[in-house]
Amino acid sequence: MFSQTAEYALRALTFLAQRFPDPQTTAVIAEHTQVPAGYLSKVLQQLGRASLVHAARGKYGGWELARTPQRTTILEIMNVVDPIRRIRTCPLRLDAHAGSLCPLHEKMDRALEQIENSFSSTTLSDLLDVPGLPVPLCNSVAGCVEVVR
């Protein structure tokens, strides 16, 4: 349902949220998120053009979130790389469906609406603070506790 680009973007920004506010190089992000570095670079540039991340130059530079993890929603990230495409008109362009969606497409659109609502109310910070569940991108809690904020 979601593109690989969306998955990669969410992994990268979750990783940056775990290490906020410290910048991370593309190589480090790629290694920890298991995203090919060349592709990740393109995704990060796309997110940068949307002002969700920015590149910090210099010896200790790299990519960093443009604002706090508490203020960055999953929907904002998705809208940059793979927007949720709601069904507003009949995908088959049937004349009989010009005024409203058929039950099939209405149901599909409502499911998309629920996803959109869930993503709009979920921040990167929310993904990191779920008691009893594994920490995103970490194989063991002991190896990640020191980086999660």
C-alpha positions as CSV (number, residue, x, y, z in Angstrom):
1,M,0.0,0.0,0.0
2,F,2.9,2.4,0.8
3,S,5.8,2.9,-1.6
4,Q,9.3,1.9,-0.8
5,T,10.2,5.6,-0.9
6,A,7.7,6.3,1.9
7,E,9.1,3.5,4.0
8,Y,12.6,4.8,3.5
9,A,11.6,8.4,4.3
10,L,9.9,7.3,7.5
11,R,12.9,5.2,8.6
12,A,15.3,8.1,8.0
13,L,13.2,10.7,9.8
14,T,12.5,8.3,12.7
15,F,16.3,7.7,13.0
16,L,16.9,11.5,13.0
17,A,14.2,11.9,15.6
18,Q,15.9,9.4,17.8
19,R,19.1,11.4,17.6
20,F,17.6,14.9,17.6
21,P,19.1,17.5,17.5
22,D,22.4,16.0,16.4
23,P,23.1,15.9,12.7
24,Q,23.7,12.5,11.1
25,T,25.6,11.8,7.8
26,T,23.8,10.0,5.0
27,A,26.2,7.1,5.4
28,V,25.2,6.7,9.1
29,I,21.5,7.0,8.4
30,A,21.8,4.5,5.6
31,E,23.6,2.0,7.7
32,H,21.1,2.2,10.6
33,T,18.0,2.2,8.5
34,Q,19.1,-0.3,5.9
35,V,18.4,2.1,3.0
36,P,20.7,2.3,0.0
37,A,22.8,5.4,0.5
38,G,22.4,6.7,-3.0
39,Y,18.6,6.4,-2.9
40,L,18.5,7.8,0.7
41,S,20.4,10.9,-0.5
42,K,17.7,11.6,-3.1
43,V,14.9,11.1,-0.5
44,L,16.6,13.4,2.0
45,Q,17.0,16.1,-0.7
46,Q,13.3,15.8,-1.4
47,L,12.5,16.1,2.3
48,G,14.9,19.1,2.5
49,R,13.1,20.9,-0.4
50,A,9.9,20.5,1.7
51,S,11.7,21.9,4.8
52,L,11.3,18.8,6.9
53,V,15.1,18.3,7.2
54,H,18.1,20.4,6.4
55,A,21.7,19.8,5.8
56,A,24.2,21.1,8.4
57,R,27.6,21.8,6.8
58,G,31.0,21.4,8.4
59,K,33.0,18.8,10.2
60,Y,30.1,17.7,12.4
61,G,27.5,18.2,9.7
62,G,24.9,16.0,8.2
63,W,21.1,15.8,8.0
64,E,18.9,17.0,10.9
65,L,15.2,17.5,11.4
66,A,14.1,21.1,10.7
67,R,11.9,21.1,13.8
68,T,11.3,18.9,16.8
69,P,10.1,15.3,16.5
70,Q,7.0,16.5,18.5
71,R,6.1,18.9,15.7
72,T,6.7,16.6,12.7
73,T,3.8,14.4,11.7
74,I,3.8,11.2,9.6
75,L,1.3,12.7,7.2
76,E,3.7,15.6,6.5
77,I,6.4,13.1,5.6
78,M,4.0,11.1,3.5
79,N,2.7,14.1,1.7
80,V,6.2,14.9,0.5
81,V,7.2,11.5,-0.8
82,D,4.0,9.5,-1.5
83,P,0.8,11.5,-0.8
84,I,-2.3,9.5,0.1
85,R,-4.6,9.7,-2.9
86,R,-8.1,10.0,-1.8
87,I,-10.9,8.9,-4.2
88,R,-12.9,12.0,-5.1
89,T,-14.5,10.8,-8.3
90,C,-15.2,7.5,-9.9
91,P,-11.8,6.0,-11.0
92,L,-13.6,4.3,-13.9
93,R,-15.2,7.6,-15.1
94,L,-18.6,6.0,-15.3
95,D,-21.4,8.5,-16.1
96,A,-23.8,6.9,-13.6
97,H,-21.2,7.6,-10.8
98,A,-20.6,11.3,-11.6
99,G,-22.6,12.6,-8.6
100,S,-21.2,10.2,-5.9
101,L,-19.0,7.3,-5.4
102,C,-20.2,3.7,-5.6
103,P,-20.2,1.7,-2.3
104,L,-16.8,0.1,-3.3
105,H,-15.0,3.3,-3.9
106,E,-16.8,5.0,-1.0
107,K,-15.5,2.3,1.4
108,M,-12.0,2.5,-0.1
109,D,-12.0,6.3,0.4
110,R,-13.1,6.0,4.0
111,A,-10.2,3.7,4.7
112,L,-7.8,6.2,3.1
113,E,-9.4,8.9,5.2
114,Q,-8.8,6.9,8.4
115,I,-5.1,6.4,7.4
116,E,-4.8,10.1,6.7
117,N,-6.4,11.0,10.1
118,S,-4.1,8.6,11.9
119,F,-1.0,9.9,10.2
120,S,-2.0,13.5,10.8
121,S,-2.3,12.9,14.5
122,T,0.9,10.9,14.9
123,T,4.2,12.6,15.3
124,L,7.7,11.2,15.1
125,S,7.9,11.6,18.8
126,D,4.8,9.4,19.2
127,L,6.6,6.5,17.5
128,L,9.5,6.6,20.0
129,D,7.4,6.7,23.2
130,V,5.3,3.5,23.1
131,P,5.8,1.5,26.3
132,G,6.0,-2.2,25.9
133,L,6.8,-2.1,22.2
134,P,10.2,-2.4,20.5
135,V,12.0,0.8,19.7
136,P,11.9,1.6,16.0
137,L,15.0,0.6,14.0
138,C,16.6,-1.1,17.0
139,N,17.4,-4.7,17.4
140,S,17.7,-4.5,21.2
141,V,16.6,-1.9,23.8
142,A,20.0,-1.9,25.4
143,G,21.6,-0.8,22.1
144,C,19.2,2.0,21.6
145,V,18.3,3.4,25.0
146,E,21.0,5.9,25.0
147,V,20.0,7.5,21.7
148,V,16.2,7.7,22.1
149,R,15.1,11.0,23.6
